[in-house]
Amino acid sequence: MKNELATKIEKIARLAFDPAAAEGESVSALTMIARITRKNGIDFDGFRNLLGVNAPTSRLQRTASTIVMPFGKYTGRTLEEIYQADPDYLEWVSRAVTSRKELRKQVLDFLHTKRNKN
């Protein structure tokens, strides 16, 4: 349960702090985190512990494979999850989404990394 909850909160936090997310998306994501933690009786110290903030290598460290999609049919899913389910969708985002330059760059970088691994 703890790992599932931590994973869920971490995904939402990534959306909240994503530079490509609109302000309203960030506020909604942070509100959702507060509701989840309160519902589960987690205080601030418990929240830090849950996310492993005190660990030597923080699980909150941002990597290309953990960027969360802030909109669309894959909202809240990481680029890696989307790539596994529907790589064509990421190709579409890389071409069609021009209003969110940071997200587009992240998707392009992610796809470039994937292509170079294969």
N, CA, C and O of each residue as an XYZ file, in Angstrom:
472
protein
N       0.835     -1.203      0.000
C       0.000      0.000      0.000
C       0.870      1.253      0.000
O       0.614      2.202     -0.741
N       1.908      1.242      0.848
C       2.761      2.419      0.957
C       3.413      2.750     -0.387
O       3.448      3.912     -0.792
N       3.928      1.728     -1.078
C       4.580      1.972     -2.361
C       3.600      2.463     -3.416
O       3.933      3.345     -4.207
N       2.394      1.898     -3.436
C       1.370      2.347     -4.382
C       1.018      3.811     -4.133
O       0.917      4.603     -5.071
N       0.835      4.156     -2.882
C       0.491      5.524     -2.520
C       1.630      6.477     -2.875
O       1.397      7.557     -3.418
N       2.852      6.075     -2.569
C       4.014      6.913     -2.888
C       4.125      7.116     -4.390
O       4.401      8.227     -4.843
N       3.917      6.071     -5.160
C       3.989      6.169     -6.621
C       2.921      7.116     -7.154
O       3.187      7.942     -8.027
N       1.718      6.987     -6.623
C       0.612      7.855     -7.057
C       0.912      9.317     -6.729
O       0.736     10.194     -7.575
N       1.358      9.574     -5.518
C       1.666     10.947     -5.104
C       2.832     11.503     -5.911
O       2.821     12.672     -6.296
N       3.827     10.678     -6.166
C       4.988     11.127     -6.933
C       4.586     11.532     -8.345
O       5.061     12.551     -8.846
N       3.728     10.765     -8.991
C       3.257     11.103    -10.342
C       2.509     12.433    -10.333
O       2.703     13.273    -11.212
N       1.662     12.613     -9.337
C       0.900     13.848     -9.248
C       1.828     15.030     -8.971
O       1.638     16.115     -9.520
N       2.828     14.818     -8.121
C       3.798     15.879     -7.820
C       4.589     16.261     -9.064
O       4.862     17.440     -9.288
N       4.953     15.288     -9.864
C       5.679     15.593    -11.107
C       4.833     16.489    -12.017
O       5.346     17.420    -12.636
N       3.546     16.198    -12.087
C       2.655     17.041    -12.869
C       2.597     18.446    -12.275
O       2.632     19.436    -13.006
N       2.508     18.528    -10.955
C       2.404     19.831    -10.287
C       3.614     20.711    -10.558
O       3.480     21.926    -10.705
N       4.789     20.108    -10.625
C       6.022     20.881    -10.800
C       6.550     20.878    -12.227
O       7.630     21.407    -12.493
N       5.802     20.291    -13.137
C       6.229     20.246    -14.533
C       6.167     21.647    -15.138
O       5.115     22.285    -15.096
N       7.269     22.137    -15.697
C       7.273     23.481    -16.291
C       6.275     23.630    -17.447
O       5.849     24.739    -17.771
N       5.911     22.509    -18.059
C       4.974     22.572    -19.184
C       3.515     22.597    -18.730
O       2.621     22.861    -19.534
N       3.274     22.327    -17.459
C       1.902     22.306    -16.953
C       1.373     23.731    -16.792
O       2.096     24.640    -16.383
N       0.112     23.898    -17.119
C      -0.540     25.187    -16.907
C      -0.695     25.416    -15.407
O      -0.702     24.463    -14.628
N      -0.822     26.689    -15.001
C      -0.914     27.004    -13.576
C      -2.076     26.259    -12.911
O      -1.935     25.738    -11.804
N      -3.210     26.214    -13.588
C      -4.367     25.523    -13.029
C      -4.116     24.042    -12.820
O      -4.583     23.462    -11.840
N      -3.372     23.419    -13.747
C      -3.034     22.002    -13.598
C      -2.143     21.792    -12.385
O      -2.317     20.827    -11.641
N      -1.193     22.692    -12.186
C      -0.295     22.585    -11.040
C      -1.050     22.725     -9.726
O      -0.830     21.955     -8.791
N      -1.938     23.708     -9.658
C      -2.727     23.936     -8.440
C      -3.626     22.732     -8.171
O      -3.731     22.285     -7.029
N      -4.269     22.208     -9.199
C      -5.145     21.041     -9.031
C      -4.357     19.830     -8.552
O      -4.828     19.077     -7.699
N      -3.158     19.640     -9.099
C      -2.337     18.499     -8.698
C      -1.923     18.615     -7.239
O      -1.971     17.631     -6.500
N      -1.515     19.809     -6.818
C      -1.123     19.995     -5.418
C      -2.312     19.805     -4.473
O      -2.164     19.247     -3.386
N      -3.473     20.263     -4.886
C      -4.683     20.064     -4.087
C      -4.992     18.579     -3.952
O      -5.378     18.112     -2.881
N      -4.819     17.845     -5.042
C      -5.063     16.406     -5.024
C      -4.108     15.701     -4.061
O      -4.511     14.785     -3.345
N      -2.844     16.127     -4.042
C      -1.874     15.533     -3.121
C      -2.309     15.775     -1.677
O      -2.257     14.867     -0.848
N      -2.737     16.997     -1.382
C      -3.185     17.314     -0.026
C      -4.375     16.442      0.368
O      -4.427     15.938      1.490
N      -5.317     16.261     -0.531
C      -6.498     15.434     -0.231
C      -6.117     13.979      0.010
O      -6.621     13.347      0.939
N      -5.226     13.448     -0.826
C      -4.809     12.052     -0.682
C      -4.091     11.830      0.643
O      -4.363     10.860      1.350
N      -3.177     12.729      0.972
C      -2.420     12.553      2.215
C      -3.323     12.681      3.437
O      -3.201     11.904      4.384
N      -4.215     13.645      3.418
C      -5.145     13.802      4.560
C      -6.044     12.583      4.704
O      -6.259     12.085      5.809
N      -6.566     12.109      3.577
C      -7.459     10.947      3.593
C      -6.763      9.728      4.188
O      -7.399      8.900      4.841
N      -5.464      9.621      3.962
C      -4.690      8.491      4.455
C      -4.012      8.761      5.795
O      -3.206      7.954      6.258
N      -4.339      9.903      6.423
C      -3.812     10.232      7.746
C      -2.311     10.493      7.763
O      -1.638     10.197      8.750
N      -1.795     11.039      6.688
C      -0.358     11.287      6.585
C      -0.072     12.751      6.890
O      -0.629     13.646      6.254
N       0.806     12.991      7.875
C       1.226     14.364      8.176
C       2.448     14.718      7.327
O       2.875     13.919      6.493
N       3.007     15.898      7.531
C       4.120     16.354      6.698
C       5.331     15.438      6.814
O       5.936     15.083      5.802
N       5.692     15.052      8.029
C       6.836     14.154      8.208
C       6.572     12.791      7.570
O       7.470     12.191      6.980
N       5.361     12.318      7.688
C       4.987     11.063      7.036
C       5.039     11.179      5.529
O       5.413     10.234      4.834
N       4.659     12.349      5.026
C       4.711     12.626      3.591
C       6.149     12.571      3.094
O       6.434     11.942      2.075
N       7.051     13.227      3.811
C       8.481     13.208      3.443
C       9.013     11.782      3.475
O       9.732     11.361      2.569
N       8.664     11.052      4.505
C       9.112      9.671      4.635
C       8.557      8.807      3.506
O       9.276      7.991      2.929
N       7.290      8.986      3.199
C       6.629      8.218      2.144
C       7.345      8.382      0.810
O       7.508      7.419      0.061
N       7.769      9.598      0.520
C       8.440      9.867     -0.748
C       9.941      9.631     -0.698
O      10.622      9.769     -1.714
N      10.458      9.283      0.452
C      11.884      9.003      0.562
C      12.751     10.232      0.389
O      13.857     10.142     -0.144
N      12.262     11.379      0.835
C      12.999     12.627      0.686
C      14.347     12.566      1.381
O      15.302     13.196      0.928
N      14.443     11.826      2.462
C      15.696     11.746      3.204
C      16.645     10.691      2.652
O      17.755     10.532      3.161
N      16.225      9.973      1.622
C      17.086      8.948      1.028
C      18.274      9.610      0.338
O      18.161     10.742     -0.133
N      19.421      8.914      0.271
C      20.607      9.488     -0.373
C      20.351      9.950     -1.806
O      20.801     11.025     -2.201
N      19.635      9.148     -2.580
C      19.263      9.543     -3.933
C      17.758      9.681     -3.948
O      17.042      8.682     -3.881
N      17.273     10.899     -4.035
C      15.839     11.149     -3.956
C      15.093     10.501     -5.104
O      15.512     10.590     -6.257
N      13.975      9.843     -4.783
C      13.129      9.268     -5.823
C      12.404     10.357     -6.588
O      11.786     10.082     -7.616
N      12.468     11.584     -6.105
C      11.817     12.674     -6.814
C      12.696     13.255     -7.914
O      12.272     14.155     -8.639
N      13.920     12.743     -8.039
C      14.816     13.259     -9.070
C      14.176     13.035    -10.436
O      13.707     11.939    -10.743
N      14.164     14.080    -11.244
C      13.482     14.045    -12.522
C      14.339     13.383    -13.591
O      15.486     13.772    -13.809
N      13.777     12.389    -14.249
C      14.418     11.774    -15.392
C      13.425     11.752    -16.536
O      12.218     11.863    -16.319
N      13.919     11.613    -17.735
C      13.053     11.655    -18.910
C      11.960     10.593    -18.862
O      10.850     10.828    -19.339
N      12.256      9.447    -18.301
C      11.259      8.379    -18.289
C      10.209      8.534    -17.198
O       9.303      7.706    -17.101
N      10.307      9.581    -16.371
C       9.308      9.779    -15.322
C       8.531     11.079    -15.482
O       7.808     11.477    -14.568
N       8.662     11.736    -16.601
C       7.883     12.946    -16.869
C       6.429     12.538    -17.072
O       6.147     11.559    -17.763
N       5.521     13.275    -16.479
C       4.098     12.945    -16.517
C       3.382     13.798    -17.558
O       3.609     15.004    -17.650
N       2.511     13.156    -18.341
C       1.718     13.856    -19.354
C       0.651     14.693    -18.643
O      -0.147     14.154    -17.876
N       0.634     16.018    -18.895
C      -0.279     16.887    -18.168
C      -1.668     17.038    -18.792
O      -2.505     17.753    -18.240
N      -1.934     16.387    -19.925
C      -3.228     16.549    -20.591
C      -3.501     15.347    -21.485
O      -2.648     14.479    -21.671
N      -4.713     15.319    -22.032
C      -5.060     14.313    -23.029
C      -5.446     12.968    -22.446
O      -5.658     12.826    -21.242
N      -5.532     11.981    -23.332
C      -6.009     10.666    -22.915
C      -5.044      9.929    -21.994
O      -5.421      8.938    -21.368
N      -3.801     10.405    -21.904
C      -2.817      9.781    -21.018
C      -2.421     10.696    -19.856
O      -1.316     10.582    -19.326
N      -3.301     11.583    -19.467
C      -3.042     12.486    -18.335
C      -2.609     11.689    -17.110
O      -3.248     10.706    -16.734
N      -1.500     12.135    -16.486
C      -1.017     11.508    -15.269
C      -0.140     10.294    -15.479
O       0.388      9.745    -14.512
N       0.030      9.859    -16.724
C       0.893      8.710    -17.002
C       2.265      9.208    -17.446
O       2.381     10.257    -18.079
N       3.290      8.452    -17.110
C       4.642      8.860    -17.475
C       4.881      8.616    -18.959
O       4.168      7.846    -19.602
N       5.902      9.289    -19.492
C       6.250      9.086    -20.895
C       6.600      7.623    -21.145
O       6.262      7.070    -22.192
N       7.267      7.007    -20.198
C       7.623      5.587    -20.347
C       6.372      4.721    -20.442
O       6.299      3.828    -21.286
N       5.386      4.978    -19.582
C       4.134      4.211    -19.626
C       3.417      4.420    -20.953
O       2.902      3.471    -21.544
N       3.385      5.658    -21.416
C       2.723      5.956    -22.689
C       3.460      5.276    -23.832
O       2.838      4.712    -24.731
N       4.784      5.331    -23.796
C       5.593      4.724    -24.847
C       5.318      3.226    -24.937
O       5.226      2.673    -26.033
N       5.188      2.572    -23.788
C       4.925      1.133    -23.773
C       3.534      0.820    -24.343
O       3.352     -0.192    -25.021
N       2.567      1.683    -24.068
C       1.186      1.442    -24.495
C       0.895      1.955    -25.904
O       0.152      1.323    -26.656
N       1.478      3.096    -26.261
C       1.083      3.764    -27.506
C       2.184      4.722    -27.983
O       2.025      5.938    -27.878
N       3.298      4.189    -28.507
C       4.400      5.058    -28.912
C       4.006      6.074    -29.992
O       4.603      7.146    -30.087
N       3.012      5.735    -30.793
C       2.567      6.668    -31.835
C       1.991      7.954    -31.233
O       2.082      9.023    -31.836
N       1.402      7.841    -30.049
C       0.860      9.034    -29.391
C       1.983     10.021    -29.074
O       1.825     11.225    -29.270
N       3.104      9.518    -28.588
C       4.236     10.410    -28.299
C       4.798     11.018    -29.580
O       5.217     12.176    -29.593
N       4.805     10.240    -30.645
C       5.227     10.793    -31.944
C       4.302     11.943    -32.336
O       4.755     12.982    -32.817
N       3.003     11.743    -32.125
C       2.032     12.793    -32.444
C       2.279     14.032    -31.583
O       2.292     15.152    -32.094
N       2.474     13.834    -30.281
C       2.739     14.967    -29.383
C       3.967     15.727    -29.855
O       3.974     16.958    -29.858
N       5.003     15.005    -30.251
C       6.252     15.654    -30.672
C       6.066     16.517    -31.916
O       6.818     17.467    -32.134
N       5.063     16.187    -32.732
C       4.806     16.980    -33.947
C       3.704     18.028    -33.759
O       3.816     19.153    -34.246
N       2.652     17.651    -33.056
C       1.435     18.467    -33.054
C       1.327     19.464    -31.899
O       0.677     20.499    -32.047
N       1.937     19.180    -30.777
C       1.781     20.041    -29.609
C       2.854     21.126    -29.671
O       4.001     20.917    -29.278
N       2.448     22.283    -30.171
C       3.402     23.388    -30.329
C       3.240     24.451    -29.256
O       4.125     25.288    -29.081
N       2.135     24.435    -28.542
C       1.884     25.473    -27.534
C       2.598     25.196    -26.210
O       2.700     26.086    -25.366
N       3.082     23.992    -26.027
C       3.784     23.616    -24.789
C       5.205     23.208    -25.160
O       5.535     22.027    -25.270
N       6.021     24.224    -25.347
C       7.370     23.996    -25.862
C       8.211     23.104    -24.966
O       8.947     22.251    -25.461
N       8.113     23.287    -23.648
C       8.921     22.481    -22.727
C       8.510     21.012    -22.798
O       9.366     20.129    -22.843
N       7.208     20.752    -22.807
C       6.734     19.372    -22.905
C       7.179     18.763    -24.230
O       7.657     17.629    -24.265
N       7.027     19.500    -25.299
C       7.426     19.000    -26.621
C       8.911     18.633    -26.625
O       9.294     17.594    -27.164
N       9.738     19.478    -26.029
C      11.176     19.213    -25.955
C      11.438     17.953    -25.138
O      12.274     17.130    -25.512
N      10.731     17.803    -24.030
C      10.916     16.624    -23.190
C      10.534     15.354    -23.948
O      11.225     14.340    -23.857
N       9.433     15.412    -24.695
C       8.998     14.246    -25.472
C      10.011     13.939    -26.569
O      10.371     12.781    -26.779
N      10.469     14.967    -27.262
C      11.473     14.761    -28.309
C      12.750     14.146    -27.744
O      13.309     13.221    -28.334
N      13.212     14.657    -26.603
C      14.406     14.107    -25.956
C      14.183     12.649    -25.553
O      15.054     11.800    -25.743
N      13.013     12.376    -25.000
C      12.681     11.019    -24.588
C      12.687     10.076    -25.787
O      13.284      9.001    -25.727
N      12.030     10.470    -26.868
C      11.973      9.628    -28.067
C      13.371      9.434    -28.667
O      13.709      8.342    -29.126
N      14.163     10.479    -28.660
C      15.533     10.382    -29.170
C      16.325      9.348    -28.374
O      17.054      8.536    -28.944
N      16.173      9.388    -27.052
C      16.856      8.415    -26.195
C      16.390      7.007    -26.490
O      17.203      6.086    -26.567
N      15.084      6.828    -26.656
C      14.530      5.506    -26.953
C      15.045      4.985    -28.291
O      15.421      3.817    -28.400
N      15.065      5.832    -29.297
C      15.528      5.424    -30.624
C      16.997      5.019    -30.604
O      17.392      4.079    -31.294
N      17.805      5.722    -29.818
C      19.231      5.421    -29.749
C      19.523      4.144    -28.969
O      20.583      3.545    -29.146
N      18.608      3.722    -28.117
C      18.783      2.472    -27.373
C      18.485      1.273    -28.245
O      19.035      0.192    -28.037
N      17.615      1.464    -29.222
C      17.183      0.324    -30.073
C      17.996      0.188    -31.302
O      17.754     -0.713    -32.105
